[in-house]
Amino acid sequence: MVRCSISLAIVVGVLAGSGCKSESASESKPPEPPQSSIVQQLEAAGVTARDLNQGDDLGIGVWLVKHPEIAKNIAGPCKEAMKSDLKWQNSEEGKVCLAEKNAGLLK
């Protein structure tokens, strides 16, 4: 009887555990939004993703003043992309567009 109880406990334990699925970190994260052409232009000019993530609009604005051709190229797309929500404003695209606007380059 003891042998039967142990076997039954093992079978129940295996069956109970097999229905569980652990969720990995990559499955729980929402997908990254596609990178905008605005951000791509800055990265093509040498600005790193780290600079955009950690930088503020003042620092990015200073960079844009030193690179007026990039600022001119992104002015139109930034006007179209401008949003008032905080999530967008804190995104890479939002930081760049706010920097461009605050640097006095948005016409």
Backbone torsions as a table, in degrees:
resi	resn	phi	psi	omega
1	MET	NA	-38.7	179.7
2	VAL	-64.3	-41.5	-179.7
3	ARG	-62.6	-40.6	179.3
4	CYS	-66.2	-39.5	-179.8
5	SER	-67.4	-39.9	179.5
6	ILE	-66.7	-44.0	178.9
7	SER	-62.4	-42.9	179.2
8	LEU	-63.9	-40.2	179.1
9	ALA	-64.0	-39.4	179.1
10	ILE	-66.3	-44.8	179.8
11	VAL	-62.2	-45.1	179.4
12	VAL	-62.8	-41.9	179.4
13	GLY	-63.5	-42.2	179.0
14	VAL	-66.0	-44.9	-179.8
15	LEU	-65.4	-39.5	-179.8
16	ALA	-66.4	-41.0	-179.1
17	GLY	-73.7	-26.4	-176.7
18	SER	-73.0	-19.6	179.5
19	GLY	-82.7	-11.2	-178.2
20	CYS	-86.3	143.9	177.6
21	LYS	-132.1	124.4	177.4
22	SER	-84.5	140.6	-178.4
23	GLU	-94.8	123.1	179.2
24	SER	-78.4	165.1	-178.0
25	ALA	-63.4	-34.6	-178.6
26	SER	-70.2	-28.3	179.0
27	GLU	-76.3	-28.3	-176.0
28	SER	-85.7	-17.9	-179.6
29	LYS	-81.6	140.2	174.0
30	PRO	-69.7	153.5	-179.8
31	PRO	-65.5	147.5	177.9
32	GLU	-69.0	137.9	177.1
33	PRO	-68.6	151.9	178.9
34	PRO	-63.6	146.7	-178.0
35	GLN	-73.8	136.8	-177.7
36	SER	-79.1	161.1	178.1
37	SER	-66.0	-27.1	178.2
38	ILE	-62.6	-50.1	179.5
39	VAL	-66.2	-40.3	179.9
40	GLN	-60.1	-37.5	179.3
41	GLN	-65.0	-40.8	178.3
42	LEU	-67.9	-41.6	179.5
43	GLU	-65.6	-36.6	177.4
44	ALA	-65.2	-26.8	179.0
45	ALA	-87.7	0.8	174.5
46	GLY	112.4	-2.9	177.7
47	VAL	-79.1	129.9	-178.6
48	THR	-85.7	158.4	176.4
49	ALA	-59.6	-35.8	178.3
50	ARG	-62.8	-42.6	177.8
51	ASP	-59.4	-42.4	-179.3
52	LEU	-69.4	-38.5	180.0
53	ASN	-69.3	-40.6	-174.4
54	GLN	-95.5	-17.5	-177.7
55	GLY	-77.1	162.2	174.9
56	ASP	-110.3	172.5	-176.2
57	ASP	-66.6	-25.6	177.5
58	LEU	-66.4	-48.6	179.6
59	GLY	-64.3	-41.3	178.1
60	ILE	-66.6	-36.7	177.4
61	GLY	-62.2	-40.7	177.2
62	VAL	-61.6	-42.6	178.3
63	TRP	-62.0	-42.3	-179.3
64	LEU	-65.6	-35.5	177.1
65	VAL	-62.6	-35.4	179.0
66	LYS	-78.7	-12.8	-179.5
67	HIS	-129.8	68.2	-173.9
68	PRO	-62.2	-27.6	179.6
69	GLU	-66.8	-36.2	176.6
70	ILE	-70.0	-43.9	179.6
71	ALA	-59.1	-41.1	179.3
72	LYS	-65.7	-39.3	-179.1
73	ASN	-67.6	-31.1	-176.9
74	ILE	-95.3	-7.5	-176.6
75	ALA	-59.0	-48.9	-179.7
76	GLY	-62.7	-53.3	177.9
77	PRO	-59.2	-33.1	178.6
78	CYS	-68.1	-38.4	177.2
79	LYS	-59.5	-42.4	-179.1
80	GLU	-70.5	-33.6	-174.8
81	ALA	-86.5	-13.8	-173.3
82	MET	-54.4	126.0	178.7
83	LYS	-132.8	157.5	-177.7
84	SER	-98.9	-8.1	-176.7
85	ASP	-76.6	148.0	-175.0
86	LEU	-64.9	-33.8	-180.0
87	LYS	-60.5	-45.7	178.5
88	TRP	-66.7	-43.2	-178.0
89	GLN	-61.0	-29.8	179.1
90	ASN	-91.1	-2.7	177.0
91	SER	-77.2	167.7	177.8
92	GLU	-58.9	-46.6	179.8
93	GLU	-61.4	-43.9	179.5
94	GLY	-61.7	-44.3	178.7
95	LYS	-60.2	-44.2	-178.7
96	VAL	-64.3	-46.0	-177.5
97	CYS	-67.9	-39.9	176.6
98	LEU	-65.4	-37.7	177.2
99	ALA	-63.7	-43.2	179.9
100	GLU	-62.6	-43.5	179.9
101	LYS	-66.1	-47.6	-177.2
102	ASN	-69.6	-22.4	177.9
103	ALA	-78.4	-0.8	177.9
104	GLY	79.6	17.8	-176.8
105	LEU	-98.9	-13.4	-179.7
106	LEU	-78.7	119.5	-175.3
107	LYS	-116.6	NA	NA
